[in-house]
Amino acid sequence: MESSGRKPRDSVTLPAMTEAVPIWRDYASLPVRVVRVLVGAFGFFVVIRQADISVGQNGFRLDHFFSYFTILSNILADAVLVIYGLFPLIARRADAWRGAAALYIAITGVIYNALLRNVDVATSEAWLNEVLHVVIPVVMALDWLIVAQVRAVSWKLSLAWLGFPLAYVAYSLIRGPIVDWYPYPFIDPRRPGGYWRVVGYSVVIAAVMAVLSVGFAYVGARFSRRSTTT
């Protein structure tokens, strides 16, 4: 509890957890912490394995590799899982980061399975591809829904989560002409339709992201309230 008695403007403190909360919903319980660390460590292994194949064996540029939203969102998700598993005090105070990571990796899963399932995105082994685009997104969504929040994220704060994806699109469009490479076909203005096509995709994707961000905040808070009442 804050010693000043004040709460951040964009968060709502939920009812305190009690012994009635199942251990599988308690961020500080040993099973939750172990699962988070193990899944996060596995996720890091998959990213490293993919980097070794793409960059080390196939000669793919390292800066290109780290310019994929898939890789960036997976790294953040894995880091959140490991850090929250090792340091429960951080898990208690920083649920906004967990929500952001869950949103970004969900965006990765949705866009990949809707637009890129049959497109070459530099993942050379099928199981690595599925872990990066399906398994980790599902795990993060379940973590967000199952593990109760202590401080709910407001819809206003959830919209701030959109800053990173929008900055990513800007980065890709600025960098693209310089290196003559774009990470995804829907943000490649060299394709038919040019920049108007990119703008069209970007608007639709931004709208989907906004709905997802508010939805994540709402559902996360609702599930947490259910889990923390007696």
N, C-alpha and C positions, 0 to 999 in steps of 0.2 A: 504494500500500500504506500502511496506517495505520502511523504511526511508533511507536505504542504496542504494535502487534502484536495488538491486540484487535479483534474484529469485533462489530458490533451484534448484539444477541440475536436479532433477527428477520430476519436475512439470512444467506446462505451465500455465501462467495466462491467463484466458479467458477474452473476452471483458466485461467490467463492466456492471452490470445489470442496466436496465433503467426502467422507468414506463411502458414500453411496455411489460415487462415480466408479465405474468398472476400471480395472487397471489398464485395459486396452484402450481407454479413452483419456487416460491421465498422462500428460506430457512428461511427467517426472518418474513414471513407473519404469522399472527395469526392462520389462518386455518391449515397451514402446521404444525406449532408448536403444536397445540392442538391435531391434529391427531397423531403426533409422540408420544407425552406423553401418550395419551390414549392407543394406541396400545402397546407401550413399557410396560406400567403398567400392561396391560392385559397379556402380555407375561410373565412377572415376576410372576403374579398370577398363571399362568398355570404351570410354573416350580415348584413353591412352592407347588401347589396342587399335582403335580406328586411326588414330594419328600415326601410329607405327606403320600401318599398312599403306595409308594414303600418302603420307609424307616420306617416311623412311624407305618404303619398298617401291612405291610407284612414282616418287619424285614430285608429288603434288606440292604446290607452294604452301609453306607454313602459314603465311598471312592470309591466303585464301581459305585455308582450313578453319582458321579462327574467325573468318568472316561469315560463317554459316550461323544463322540464328539457332539452328538445331544444336550446334556445339555449345554456343554461349548459354542457351537456356538449360541444357543438360548440366553444364558445369555449375551453374548457380543452384539448380535443384540438388545436385549431389552435395554441394558445399553446405546448403541449408540442412539437409538430412544429417550429415556427419556432425556439424557444429551443434545443432539442436539436440542430437543424441548424446554428445559428450558433455554439453554444458546446459543443463536444464534451466538455469537461471536466465540464460539468453532466450531459451524457448518460451519462458514465461513472459518476457518483456518485449519480444520482437516478433509478434505474430504477423505484422504487416509484411515483413520480409518473406515469411513462409507463404503468405497469400500471393505475393508478387511472383515468387518462384513457381508456385502451383499454376498461376495464370499463364506465365510465359511458356512453361512446358506443355500446358494444355493447348496453347496456340500452335506450338510446334506439332502436336499430335493431330489437331483438327486440320491445319493447312496441309500437312503432309498427306494425310489419308484422303482429303478432299481434292487436292490439286496435284500432288507430286508422287503418288503411289507408283506410277509407271515412268517416272523421270529419273535420270541419273543425277543423284545428289552426292556423289563421291563416297558412298558407303559400299564397300566391296564384298562384305560377307552378310548374308541374309539375316543371321541371328543378331549381328551388331545393329543392323538397320532396325529390326523389330524392338530391340531394347531401347534404342535412342528415341524412336518415334511412337512406340506403343507402351512398352512396359513401364518406363520411368514416368511418362505422363499419367498413366493409370494409378501408379503407386502414389504420386504426389496428390492426385485428386482424392484418393481414398484417405491419405494422411490428413488432408485439409477437412474432409467431411467427418472423419472418425475421431481424431484426436481433438479434444475440446479446447477452445480458445479461452484464455483468461481475460483478454481485452479485445472486444469485438472491433473489427475494422469497419468504419463508416463507408457509405457509398461514395462520399466525396473523396476520401483518401484512396479508395479503390480506383477511382478515375485517374489519380496521379500515377498509378501503375503503368498507364499507357505511355508515359514519357519515354521509357526505354525502347519499346517497339517502334515508336515514331522516330526516335533518334537513330535507330538501326536502319530504317528505310532511307533516311536522309544520308546517313553515312554510306550506304551501298550505292546510292545514286551519285554522290559526289566522287566516290572512289572509283566507280565503274569505268568512266571514260579515261581515267588516269592509267589504270592497269589493263583496260580492255577486257574486263571480266565482271560478270554479275553472278551472285550466288544462286539466284532462282529465276526461272523464266518469266514469272509474272512481274518482276521489277526490272526486266531487261528491255530498255527502250529501242534496242537494235532490232527487235522482232516486229512483225507487222502490227501496225497500230501505234507504234512509237510511244511517246510520252503520254498520249491520251489513254492508251491501253493501260499503262502503268498507273495513271491517276485513277482510272476506273476500278482496277483491282485494289488499289490502296484505300479508296473510299469504302468499298465493300468490306474489306478486311478490318479497317478501323472500326466500322460499325459493329462487326461481329465481336471484336475485342472489347469494345465498350460494354456490350451486353454481357459478355463473359465476365468482365471485371466486376460489374455491379452484382451479377448473379453469384459470383464466388463470395463476395462480401456478405450478401444477404443469406445465402444458404449456410455459410460457415457460422455466422452469428446465430442463426436459428437452431442449427444442430447443437451448438455449444450451450445455448440456453436450456435445451431439453436435457442435456447431459449433466448440467450443474444444479438443477432443481431437485428438491427432495420430495 
